[in-house]
């Protein structure tokens, strides 16, 4: 199953129109290519953790909004147990 979006926001905050049916992975790839270009030859640091945080927090926020704050339902939607979800919510100060 792929997630598709119509618009993306670049790392500079500018909303750019992307191909209507592009999967989420293509948007992420495009954003990473822009990020590497913006580095202008400087080496990235801690990229894996940065990307996870950039994706995980809005994912949690969106699912909580979708489930109207019901953490049990959010955990089911995400495929996490409630303890793991609560830990992640605390990590991002989303309690």
C-alpha positions as CSV (number, residue, x, y, z in Angstrom):
1,X,0.0,0.0,0.0
2,X,1.4,3.4,-1.0
3,X,0.4,6.7,0.5
4,X,-0.1,9.5,-2.1
5,X,0.0,13.3,-1.7
6,X,-0.7,16.2,-4.0
7,X,1.4,18.8,-2.5
8,X,4.6,18.7,-0.5
9,X,6.4,21.4,1.6
10,X,10.1,21.7,0.9
11,X,12.7,22.0,3.6
12,X,12.6,25.8,3.0
13,X,8.9,25.9,3.8
14,X,7.7,26.4,0.2
15,X,4.8,24.3,-0.9
16,X,5.5,22.7,-4.2
17,X,3.0,20.8,-6.4
18,X,4.1,17.2,-7.0
19,X,2.7,14.6,-9.4
20,X,-0.8,13.9,-8.1
21,X,-0.4,10.2,-7.6
22,X,3.2,10.1,-6.5
23,X,3.8,7.7,-3.6
24,X,5.1,9.1,-0.3
25,X,8.5,7.5,-1.0
26,X,8.9,9.7,-4.1
27,X,8.2,12.8,-2.0
28,X,10.7,11.8,0.6
29,X,13.3,11.0,-2.1
30,X,12.8,14.4,-3.7
31,X,13.1,16.1,-0.3
32,X,16.3,14.3,0.5
33,X,17.8,15.2,-2.9
34,X,17.0,18.9,-2.2
35,X,18.5,18.5,1.3
36,X,21.8,17.1,-0.1
37,X,21.9,19.9,-2.7
38,X,21.4,22.5,0.0
39,X,24.4,21.0,1.9
40,X,26.7,22.3,-0.8
41,X,29.3,19.6,-0.3
42,X,29.2,19.6,3.5
43,X,28.7,16.2,5.0
44,X,25.3,15.5,6.7
45,X,25.3,14.3,10.3
46,X,22.9,12.0,12.0
47,X,20.7,11.9,8.9
48,X,18.9,8.7,9.8
49,X,17.6,10.0,13.1
50,X,16.7,13.4,11.6
51,X,14.6,11.8,8.9
52,X,12.8,9.5,11.4
53,X,12.0,12.5,13.6
54,X,10.8,14.6,10.7
55,X,8.4,11.8,9.6
56,X,7.4,10.3,12.9
57,X,6.1,13.4,14.6
58,X,3.7,14.5,11.9
59,X,2.6,10.9,11.5
60,X,1.7,10.7,15.2
61,X,0.0,14.0,15.1
62,X,-2.1,13.1,12.0
63,X,-3.1,9.7,13.4
64,X,-4.1,11.2,16.8
65,X,-6.2,13.8,14.9
66,X,-7.7,11.1,12.8
67,X,-8.6,9.1,16.0
68,X,-9.7,12.2,17.8
69,X,-7.0,11.7,20.4
70,X,-8.0,8.1,21.2
71,X,-4.6,6.5,21.9
72,X,-5.9,3.0,21.8
73,X,-7.3,3.5,18.3
74,X,-4.2,5.4,17.2
75,X,-2.0,2.4,18.4
76,X,-4.1,0.1,16.3
77,X,-3.9,2.3,13.2
78,X,-0.2,2.6,13.6
79,X,0.4,-1.1,14.4
80,X,2.0,-0.3,17.7
81,X,1.2,-1.4,21.2
82,X,-0.1,1.4,23.5
83,X,3.0,1.5,25.6
84,X,5.2,2.1,22.6
85,X,2.8,4.8,21.3
86,X,2.8,6.5,24.7
87,X,6.6,6.5,24.8
88,X,6.7,8.1,21.3
89,X,4.1,10.7,22.3
90,X,6.2,11.6,25.3
91,X,9.3,11.8,23.2
92,X,7.7,14.4,20.9
93,X,5.8,16.1,23.8
94,X,2.4,15.2,22.3
95,X,0.7,13.9,25.4
